[in-house]
Amino acid sequence: MSAHDAPRLILASTSAYRRALLARLGMPFECLPPGCDERRLADESVPALAQRLARLKAEAVASQHPGTVVIGSDQVAVRGAEILGKPGTIERCTEQLSRSSGHEVVFLTAVHVVDGRHGRAESHLDRTVVRFRDLHADEISRYIAADAPLDCAGGFKAESLGIALELGGRPKAEI
């Protein structure tokens, strides 16, 4: 397939993290905001929430750009029965990480791809369990200052310095 035949690829997201991940493939793409309501529905399971949001994002952008390939994604972090959103502030991030200390947090990442050229769609749900070691307050403060995870589900960046907070994790840099 030549570059002329390659489908137009759109990431239905404004996330800098998702953009960076997709850019690693070295393929041209554009990012467009999906503009979806991301509230959880009554009695909706956490996996169903992640899958629904990924599908909604992809379908919203695909409906505006027929004949393209659109990728939608969503991630939900959960500790026990509690959904951990994006903390937004240092105080909320500190609280989330303090409560995650010594516990498991499950990250559910859903991806939905709409192929508008062929009228097909595919979905996938990935489940990643992070086991946090016991964390001290000063360690949490240093981590937040170094990695700035305020816009990440659970206040944690597994692809960055967050690995140093995991049980058995190996720091990439001193935090």
DAHU-V52533 format. One record per residue. N is the residue number from 1. RES is the residue in one letter. NEAR is the number of other ideal C-beta (glycine too) atoms within 12 Angstrom. Layout:
# DAHU-V52533
n=N res=RES near=NEAR
n=N res=RES near=NEAR
This chain:
# DAHU-V52533
n=1 res=M near=7
n=2 res=S near=5
n=3 res=A near=9
n=4 res=H near=7
n=5 res=D near=8
n=6 res=A near=14
n=7 res=P near=26
n=8 res=R near=25
n=9 res=L near=30
n=10 res=I near=37
n=11 res=L near=40
n=12 res=A near=41
n=13 res=S near=36
n=14 res=T near=19
n=15 res=S near=27
n=16 res=A near=17
n=17 res=Y near=29
n=18 res=R near=30
n=19 res=R near=22
n=20 res=A near=17
n=21 res=L near=22
n=22 res=L near=28
n=23 res=A near=18
n=24 res=R near=12
n=25 res=L near=13
n=26 res=G near=8
n=27 res=M near=19
n=28 res=P near=16
n=29 res=F near=27
n=30 res=E near=22
n=31 res=C near=27
n=32 res=L near=28
n=33 res=P near=20
n=34 res=P near=34
n=35 res=G near=17
n=36 res=C near=25
n=37 res=D near=12
n=38 res=E near=26
n=39 res=R near=13
n=40 res=R near=20
n=41 res=L near=15
n=42 res=A near=8
n=43 res=D near=8
n=44 res=E near=17
n=45 res=S near=18
n=46 res=V near=32
n=47 res=P near=26
n=48 res=A near=22
n=49 res=L near=30
n=50 res=A near=37
n=51 res=Q near=32
n=52 res=R near=29
n=53 res=L near=37
n=54 res=A near=41
n=55 res=R near=32
n=56 res=L near=32
n=57 res=K near=41
n=58 res=A near=41
n=59 res=E near=28
n=60 res=A near=26
n=61 res=V near=37
n=62 res=A near=34
n=63 res=S near=22
n=64 res=Q near=20
n=65 res=H near=24
n=66 res=P near=19
n=67 res=G near=18
n=68 res=T near=27
n=69 res=V near=33
n=70 res=V near=42
n=71 res=I near=43
n=72 res=G near=44
n=73 res=S near=39
n=74 res=D near=40
n=75 res=Q near=43
n=76 res=V near=37
n=77 res=A near=40
n=78 res=V near=31
n=79 res=R near=31
n=80 res=G near=14
n=81 res=A near=9
n=82 res=E near=18
n=83 res=I near=27
n=84 res=L near=36
n=85 res=G near=27
n=86 res=K near=26
n=87 res=P near=28
n=88 res=G near=19
n=89 res=T near=17
n=90 res=I near=20
n=91 res=E near=16
n=92 res=R near=22
n=93 res=C near=34
n=94 res=T near=28
n=95 res=E near=23
n=96 res=Q near=37
n=97 res=L near=43
n=98 res=S near=28
n=99 res=R near=23
n=100 res=S near=38
n=101 res=S near=28
n=102 res=G near=19
n=103 res=H near=27
n=104 res=E near=22
n=105 res=V near=37
n=106 res=V near=31
n=107 res=F near=35
n=108 res=L near=33
n=109 res=T near=34
n=110 res=A near=31
n=111 res=V near=31
n=112 res=H near=36
n=113 res=V near=32
n=114 res=V near=37
n=115 res=D near=22
n=116 res=G near=25
n=117 res=R near=20
n=118 res=H near=14
n=119 res=G near=11
n=120 res=R near=16
n=121 res=A near=23
n=122 res=E near=20
n=123 res=S near=28
n=124 res=H near=22
n=125 res=L near=28
n=126 res=D near=21
n=127 res=R near=21
n=128 res=T near=25
n=129 res=V near=19
n=130 res=V near=36
n=131 res=R near=23
n=132 res=F near=36
n=133 res=R near=24
n=134 res=D near=17
n=135 res=L near=31
n=136 res=H near=18
n=137 res=A near=15
n=138 res=D near=13
n=139 res=E near=24
n=140 res=I near=35
n=141 res=S near=19
n=142 res=R near=22
n=143 res=Y near=40
n=144 res=I near=33
n=145 res=A near=17
n=146 res=A near=21
n=147 res=D near=31
n=148 res=A near=25
n=149 res=P near=36
n=150 res=L near=25
n=151 res=D near=23
n=152 res=C near=36
n=153 res=A near=40
n=154 res=G near=40
n=155 res=G near=41
n=156 res=F near=42
n=157 res=K near=35
n=158 res=A near=31
n=159 res=E near=22
n=160 res=S near=22
n=161 res=L near=28
n=162 res=G near=39
n=163 res=I near=25
n=164 res=A near=29
n=165 res=L near=42
n=166 res=E near=31
n=167 res=L near=20
n=168 res=G near=12
n=169 res=G near=22
n=170 res=R near=14
n=171 res=P near=20
n=172 res=K near=18
n=173 res=A near=14
n=174 res=E near=11
n=175 res=I near=26
